[in-house]
Amino acid sequence: MKRLTCLTVALVSVLTAATTSFAQSTAEKQSNAATRLFVDACITNGGDEAKTKTWVRDHHLRPFDPAYLPKLLHGKAGEVWSASNQIGDFLVVIETPGQCSVWARRRSVSSANSTYHVVAYTIVKDGADHGMLQEAVTSDSANAEVQVKLKLAWVKIKKERP
């Protein structure tokens, strides 16, 4: 698990460094803020729900409006915390069991159909029945509900039938 966390942190560090420039645009600042939040809240805690909840409370994130929880959690158990600031709106979504996501969107977003791009990897040890899913969902559209959704989740691996 420690090796997985180190590899993931290294990958995110390279991606963050690749998008950093001296004169950052607002979009770059938002991207970097979401990536940093994902590393700090989700990856550092390795999908451990209790550790992630402790991190959220220690960093004084604000509980998100309960009226929106059913839509965000899709009826599953979990918590949603706001890390919004002057750069944009950021959420830490903790779903039971063992799933941590960071959602980011630009301020003043209108509702419209948008195209999303998904990159997902599952890392599994040979013979294991569980693995770690890492997923990034992005949209270039200013009208998208969210521009970035980064997820880390423990998942059960289905064995192929012979």
Sequence and secondary structure as in RCSB ss.txt:
>XXXX:A:sequence
MKRLTCLTVALVSVLTAATTSFAQSTAEKQSNAATRLFVDACITNGGDEAKTKTWVRDHHLRPFDPAYLPKLLHG
KAGEVWSASNQIGDFLVVIETPGQCSVWARRRSVSSANSTYHVVAYTIVKDGADHGMLQEAVTSDSANAEVQVKL
KLAWVKIKKERP
>XXXX:A:secstr
 HHHHHHHHHHHHHHHHHH  SS  HHHHHHHHHHHHHIIIIITTTT HHHHHHHHHHTT EE  GGGHHHHHTT
 SEEEEE   SS EEEEEEETTTEEEEEEE SS        EEEEEEE  TT SEEEEEEEEE   TTSS SEEE
EEEEEE      
